[in-house]
Amino acid sequence: MLRYNVRIAIKSLRRNPVLTAVIIGGIALGICASTTFTTVRHMFARDPLPGKSANLFYVRMDNWDPHTPYPTTPNAPGLPIPPQISYRDAMALMRSNIPLRQTAGFTGAMTVYPDPRVARPSTEAIRLCFSDFFTMFKVPFAYGGPWDKRADAKAEQVVVIDDATNQKLFGGINSVGKRVRIEDREFTVVGVLQPWRPFIRMYDLNGLFVAPPEPVYMPFSLTPSMQIRTSGNSDGWKSAGNTFADFLNSDTDWVQFWVELRSPAEAEQYRRFVDDYVLEEKKHGRFPRPMMNRVTTMQDLMVESGVIVPQVTAMAAISVLFLAICALNLTGLLLAKFLARAPEVSVRRALGATRVDVFLQHITECELVGLAGGVLGMLLSIGAMRLIGKLITATSVIALDSEMILAALFLSLGAGLLAGLYPAWRICSVQPAVQLKI
Amino acid sequence: MEFGPIIRSLQRNKVRFLLIVVQIAITLAVVTNAITMIRTANENISKKSGFDDDNIVWVRTRPFSPAFKDLPYRVSVVNADLRAIQGIPGVVGVANTNFLPWGGGGSSGEVSAGGGDGSKFRTQMYYNTPGILDALGVHLVSGRPLRDTDLDDDPNSKAPSTAIISRELEKLVFKGQSAVGKQLRDSDNSVVNVVGTFDPFYNPYGWPIHEYAVLYAGHVSRSGAMFLVRVAPGSLKQVIPQIEKRMLQANDGRNIQMQTIDEIKDIYNTQGRIVRGGMSIVIALIVLVTGLGIVGVTSFTVTERRKQIGTRRALGATKGAVLRYFLLENWIVTNAGLILGVAAAYGLNILLVSKAGGAKLDWRFLVVAIALLWVQGIVATLVPALRAARFSPVIATSGA
């Protein structure tokens, strides 16, 4: 029966190709617009580390000026506490053994010296972090792996490099164990990443979080001896001193701090640990403001940091309304099309087709149109998303994931069904006698 | 006018015309709110920095030679760079500065008026060599510009630093009095002598301090130095390769990166451009789709009424009368949709303002959109209505 209905539907659609094209095109535009804009929103809103992000917590402590709170803006009314913590506090927190894993981190800029026959020296963004970083953020390795804890403790000169850097420096071979000069020191490669481009740089939501990850990673503990400064934001309310040691010891906030906690109970325990630490520091005259410490899950942090720009939500809402228009439009066109066929349907009814038969036949046609429009719309939106991805940053890739493909298919079938219900009902309830009288 | 017959026929085909009414209502709601979003985006994109953006290029050095570890060496290289760039034909102004227009941020701190009531004001703060005003194309309003003698590169110096401030900051901190010759205290509680004020200054910042700036006299060279170079109008293309060449001649222990301020501003405006482009396409498509819907439904109506039209023509109705009938019918349906649409537009707008940080709807956009939809209705109806007008009166008497 289904095959018969599909065959009839295709016949009917081919009878008037212009009208069919208009109908399918209309649905395709609606599906294209709504999937494009909802996918853009979905890219920002979706969980960057499924199954993991609920256990990753970002730590903040209010060490700001006693006289004025950390400034917030009318546009992004976040919490009035500094978005990062100071180096000395990060080092103190690292001593806790409550978290399963933990890492402090920031981005620096350093000069990498390739073999002079390969390339000129160049300045690269380098992430300073602890060995747990790679496991916590599910960073995929092609060769080797993270450095070990001993490298963290002893500030060993080891690096992890990304795929592009491995191509540039070593022609893409397994370069684990090879050496590379960074600034005035020799480093040993311990790991090479697979090509890795998360849409959101979820481990550092300060600044341009749609930027690609850093190409090179090295132990955080190299910071003091190599005098590495952040190339990201740093916030201070009083002098950071003159020497690098002063800077590290100051209340300037420029380090991101993440912990991985196994359970809510552990999170509670860790929050108490942070509060106790701040209370202890208060005794030494630091943290002059009222206590305000935050240990926030990654998901909550993303909402709070305004990763989802309101305009993106507005565009998604408007594009869904656009799909509604396309469905209404489809209803009108199908109604016209079906009713014009009343005499033909009357003959079928007179020859014994039931109302249900007629209804199913026409709904089949609607679903066929919806599906065709949906597939075409998705193809169109792939192109549209490429374009928008390029506009966000040169390397951003917005792609349909299985979730969005399912949603688009469901939407197009739903639109076809909703749009077709009334016309199909109207056509199956025509009176054959009236039509056949002539 | 045929209001009576039109209303009666609409009542008999409620669903068909209701579809059009709802489509037009949603279209009006979407078009007006999309225009509002486009306008907000446009306002942001067309904001003026007050600088000669089109003719400025940002130059950044990335040293790799170990000699750059030494501060006096870095300062001497910056001075050599300034001389080298200044000597390129077409260069109007150059400064070593950590200020970058349209970078989406910068550096900031708090200041208070020296000897004032101690209230603090957050402002943008940058270090610059004296050429900064020429490099930005900004005018000195009062006092004097920065001079080479103001530069103090000793990091341990306790002497007051020298700075010029933006006129908006002068108004904020000194309440209408001149800032020239007065002092500021900054976050370190060190003293800053204000020697001049300048205008205009606008650089969007994360905090609402876009128009406040303190420009200190000082070299900036840490892990590289940054320069702003302004050239004679239209000569950026010729000057840019020269800059890299001359700077590497002066010192090749580093890499040079360059970006024009227009490119940087483009990146800053990405989001606005996505909104503008996306919403323009949505408006065009939605009007097209609704138009096609009207064409479809009216065509169907025309076909269905062939015999009635023929009969009217046979009884003496002119082609014009037939055309007018369909146009009037559509106009009534359109207006019903627009009335519903005004409510829908405000409803959607309230939702967008509260949930998605949108701007309030301007009633003038409603007028524009209503006019647009009237035109759309007429054009879309005209196609099938003209066909109806051409029906021959013979149809009335022919069998089928």
Boltz contact constraints between the chains, C-beta under 6 A:
constraints:
  - contact:
      token1: [A, 22]
      token2: [B, 292]
      max_distance: 6.0
  - contact:
      token1: [A, 26]
      token2: [B, 289]
      max_distance: 6.0
  - contact:
      token1: [A, 29]
      token2: [B, 285]
      max_distance: 6.0
  - contact:
      token1: [A, 71]
      token2: [B, 207]
      max_distance: 6.0
  - contact:
      token1: [A, 73]
      token2: [B, 207]
      max_distance: 6.0
  - contact:
      token1: [A, 109]
      token2: [B, 223]
      max_distance: 6.0
  - contact:
      token1: [A, 111]
      token2: [B, 64]
      max_distance: 6.0
  - contact:
      token1: [A, 121]
      token2: [B, 64]
      max_distance: 6.0
  - contact:
      token1: [A, 122]
      token2: [B, 255]
      max_distance: 6.0
  - contact:
      token1: [A, 123]
      token2: [B, 62]
      max_distance: 6.0
  - contact:
      token1: [A, 184]
      token2: [B, 66]
      max_distance: 6.0
  - contact:
      token1: [A, 238]
      token2: [B, 187]
      max_distance: 6.0
  - contact:
      token1: [A, 239]
      token2: [B, 188]
      max_distance: 6.0
  - contact:
      token1: [A, 242]
      token2: [B, 155]
      max_distance: 6.0
  - contact:
      token1: [A, 310]
      token2: [B, 356]
      max_distance: 6.0
  - contact:
      token1: [A, 310]
      token2: [B, 357]
      max_distance: 6.0
  - contact:
      token1: [A, 311]
      token2: [B, 275]
      max_distance: 6.0
  - contact:
      token1: [A, 313]
      token2: [B, 356]
      max_distance: 6.0
  - contact:
      token1: [A, 314]
      token2: [B, 352]
      max_distance: 6.0
  - contact:
      token1: [A, 314]
      token2: [B, 356]
      max_distance: 6.0
  - contact:
      token1: [A, 314]
      token2: [B, 358]
      max_distance: 6.0
  - contact:
      token1: [A, 315]
      token2: [B, 278]
      max_distance: 6.0
  - contact:
      token1: [A, 318]
      token2: [B, 30]
      max_distance: 6.0
  - contact:
      token1: [A, 321]
      token2: [B, 26]
      max_distance: 6.0
  - contact:
      token1: [A, 321]
      token2: [B, 30]
      max_distance: 6.0
  - contact:
      token1: [A, 322]
      token2: [B, 282]
      max_distance: 6.0
  - contact:
      token1: [A, 322]
      token2: [B, 286]
      max_distance: 6.0
  - contact:
      token1: [A, 325]
      token2: [B, 23]
      max_distance: 6.0
  - contact:
      token1: [A, 325]
      token2: [B, 26]
      max_distance: 6.0
  - contact:
      token1: [A, 325]
      token2: [B, 286]
      max_distance: 6.0
  - contact:
      token1: [A, 325]
      token2: [B, 289]
      max_distance: 6.0
  - contact:
      token1: [A, 326]
      token2: [B, 289]
      max_distance: 6.0
  - contact:
      token1: [A, 328]
      token2: [B, 19]
      max_distance: 6.0
  - contact:
      token1: [A, 328]
      token2: [B, 22]
      max_distance: 6.0
  - contact:
      token1: [A, 328]
      token2: [B, 23]
      max_distance: 6.0
  - contact:
      token1: [A, 329]
      token2: [B, 289]
      max_distance: 6.0
  - contact:
      token1: [A, 329]
      token2: [B, 293]
      max_distance: 6.0
  - contact:
      token1: [A, 331]
      token2: [B, 19]
      max_distance: 6.0
  - contact:
      token1: [A, 332]
      token2: [B, 19]
      max_distance: 6.0
  - contact:
      token1: [A, 332]
      token2: [B, 293]
      max_distance: 6.0
  - contact:
      token1: [A, 332]
      token2: [B, 296]
      max_distance: 6.0
  - contact:
      token1: [A, 332]
      token2: [B, 297]
      max_distance: 6.0
  - contact:
      token1: [A, 333]
      token2: [B, 296]
      max_distance: 6.0
  - contact:
      token1: [A, 336]
      token2: [B, 296]
      max_distance: 6.0
  - contact:
      token1: [A, 336]
      token2: [B, 300]
      max_distance: 6.0
  - contact:
      token1: [A, 391]
      token2: [B, 270]
      max_distance: 6.0
  - contact:
      token1: [A, 391]
      token2: [B, 274]
      max_distance: 6.0
